[in-house]
Amino acid sequence: MEIEIGRVTHYYNHIGVAVLKLDEALKLGDKIHILGHTTDFEQRVGSLEVEHHSVVWVKPGDDVALKVIEPVREHDVVYRVVEEAFEPHLA
């Protein structure tokens, strides 16, 4: 399951960093999916920065810089991937 949490507002190609405008909270270790016209990939959040300071989580309304593994474009949509806990079924 995926929840829309924000959009890309800027991308710094030379350092592989996207700036996101968030509508939901985001923290280190979260799995995200970035989707756009030519963008479609998932990654774990490995670093977050607000005003050039490293943080472990950000709240709705924050503008956050995030290192990305592939190029992104302005207006790409960012989703948090909600991973379901594995529950074995009894036979």
N, C-alpha and C positions, 0 to 999 in steps of 0.2 A: 504494500500500500504506500502511496506517496501523498504528501501534503505540500501544497504550494507555500513557500515561505518568503519569496522575494524575487527580485529581478537584478540582472546585471546592469549597472549604470556606466561602467567604464572598464576598459581592458588595457593593461600595460603589456604590450607584446614582448618588449625587450627583457622583461623580468618574469613574465608568465603569471601576472597577478590580476585578479578581477576585483572590482569594487562592487559590492552588493548593497542594495537597499532592502532591508528586511522587514517583513510584516509579522514574523514569528521569531522566537528565540532560536539560537544555533550554538552548539558547543563543540569543542574538540572531540574527535572520534565519531561524530555523526556521519552517516552516509548520506551523500547528496546526489541528486541527478540534475544535470543542467541540460535543458532542452531548448532548441531554437530552430530557425530555418535551416541552418547547416550544422548545428551543434546537437550532439546526443551522446553523453557519457556519464558514468557514475564514478565517484571517488569518495574517499574518507577525508574529513576535514583534519588536516595536519597542522595548520597554523591559522591564527586569526589575529588581525591587527586593527586597532581603532586609533586614529591619529598617531600612527607610527609607534604605538605601544602594544606589545603582545598581550593578549587576553585569552582566557580559557572559555569564555562564553560571551554572547552578545544578546541584547534584548530587542524586541520589536522597535522599529524606528531608527535603529543604528545603521550607519554606513560603515561597512566592514571590508577590509582588504583580505583576500583569500588567495593563497597560491593554488593554481589550477594545473592539472596535468595535460590539458589540451587547450587550444585557443577558444575563446568565447567571444560573443558579440553583444553590444548594447541591446537591451530588451530581451535577451535570453531569459527564460523562466528557471528559477531554482526551486527544486523540490527536496524535502527531507524524505528519505526512504525509511519507512517504519518497518523494522525487521521483526517478524513474528518469532516468538520464542518457540522452540521445537518441543512439542508435546507428543510423545509416543502414544499411539492408540493401543488399547488393550484388545487382544484378539478374543 
